[in-house]
Amino acid sequence: MKVLATFDGTPYSEETLPVLAELATLPDVELTLLAVAHEPSLQAQFRGEPRAYTGAPRYGIAGGRFVTPTPHYPETKDQAIQRSCSELEDYLTGLARRLPPGVKVRVETDVSDHPAQTIIERAREIAPTFIVMASHSREGILRVFLGSTTEEVVRSGVAPVLVVHPRGEGA
C-alpha cells in the first residue's frame, strides 16, 4: 500500500503523524512524505539586514573609467530554491524519524506557486492508495481568499484523501 502524506511545515500538518504511525504498522506500507515550498519571490531575495557598501565608489570616475557598483544580493532565486528544498528535506527527515522504525519512508520536496497542483501531479506519478493531508479548517471569507490546498486535491479525484482536522491549540 502506497501512502502520500503532505506537510506544509505547520503544527497542523504534523497532526497527521499519529495516523501515519498507525498506518506504518500495516504490512507492505510505503510512505512518501511530501512538502511543497512556495517559489521565492524577488522580494524574498532582498530580506535581511541592509549591507554596507564596501566596494568601488558608488558612482563616478575611478582610474579613468565610469564606475557603477555591482549590487550585492543575499542570495539568488536558485539559491533560495535550493535552500528551501534543503530545509524542507531536513524537516521531513525529522518527521520520518518520529515514525515507527522499519517503515519504508521516502521524503520529497518541491517548489511551486501552486502546491495543490504539485501534490496532484506527484500523486499521478506514484499512484498512491490514498493521500493523507491536514486541513487548516478555514471557513467563510478566509477560505474564499486563501483557498484550500486540501479541497483542491480532494476535488481532483487523483486518489482518495484522508483529511485530518487539527485538534491542537487554535483549531
N, C-alpha and C positions, 0 to 999 in steps of 0.2 A: 504494500500500500504506500503510495506516494502522497506526502502532505506538503503543501506550500504554505508557509506561515510568514506573514508580513509584519514588519516593525517600522515605526517612524521615530524611534528614539524617545518616546514619551512613556511615562509610567502606565498610561492607559494601554498602550500596545503590549507592554510586558505582562499585563493581566492574562494574556493567552498562555503564558508559560506553564501554569498548573495543568491546563488542558493538554498541552503538548507533552508534558511529563507523563500523563495518563496514557496518551496515545503511544508513547515510546515503549510502553510495556507490552504492546501487541507484537505478534511475530511479523517479521519482514517489513518493518516500518522504515521508510526513508524520509527524513525531514529535510526540507530546504528552507532555510531562514533567509528572507529577502528584505533588504532595506533599500529604499529609493530616496536619494537626496535631491533637493531642488537644485536646478542648474544655477551656479553662481552668476549674479548679475555684475555689471560693470561697477555698480555702487559698492558691492561687497569687496571688490578688489582694492578699494581705497580706504577700507576700515582701518582702525588702529590709530596710534599716535602719529601726529604730523612729524615728519622728519625735517631736521635742519639741513639746508643745502650746504654741502661742503666741497663741491666740485669747482669747475671753472667759473669765471664771472657770470653773473646772471644773464646779462645781455651786453654786448659791446664788442670792443676790439681787443683781441689778445694775440700777440705775436703776429700782428698784421692781418688777422682774419676776423671776420664777424663770428662771434660765438653765441650759440644758443644752448642752454643746458639740456641735458638728457634727463627726462623725468625718471624718478625712482618710484617704482610701484612695489608695494609689499609682496604681491605675487601675481602671476599671470592667471588667466582664466584656466588654462590647462593645469597649472599647479594647484589652483583652488579645487578643481575637479578631482585631481589625484589625491589631494589631502582629504577631501570629503569622503572619497571611497575608502581610503586607508583607515580613517576614523570609524566609519561605519563597519568595516570589516573587523576591527578590534572590538567594537561594541557587540556585534553579532557573535563573535568568538567567545566573548564573556558570557553571553546569554546561553550559548551552546554548552558551556561548562556547568551551567545550572540544571541541565537536563540529566536524566539517569545515565550512568556510564554504560558504554557498549552500544548505544543507539547510533545509527548511521545518520550523521548530520552534515549537511553542506551549507556553507554561507555564501551568499551572493549579494553584490551591491550594484547599484546603477545610479546614474544621474539623469534627471529628466524634469521638465517643467510640468509633466502630466503623469504623476505617479500611478494613477489608476490604469492608464493606457499601458504603462510599462509592466505593471503587475499582470494585466490581461495577456500581453504579448508573451511574457515569461511563462504564464500558465499554459498557453497554447504550445510552447516548446516542450515543456516537461510533462504535460498531461497528468496533473495530479488527480488523485482520487477525490480530494477536496482541498479547499483553501481555508485557512484559519486566519481571521482578522479581528481586530478590536474595532469597536465603534466608539467615537467620542460622544455619541448620543446628542449631537447638536439638534436643536429644534427651531422651528419658526424662521425668523429673519436671519439668524446665523447660518442655518442650513442653506438658505437661498443665496447668501453672499459667499459663503465659504465652500459650498458644495459638500459632497461626501464621497471620498475615495471608495469607502466600503460599498456604498449604494451603487456606484458606477460599476464596480467589479461584480456585484450581485446581479445587476441588470444585464451584464454582458452575457451571462449564461455559459461562460467558458468552463466552469466547473461548479459543483455545489459549494456554498460558502458557509462555514460555521462562524457566526458572528458572536463574539464575546463582548458583553457590555461591561463597562468599568464598574467596580464595586468600591473602589478606594475613595480617598478624600477628594471632594469636588465632583464626584459622579452625579 
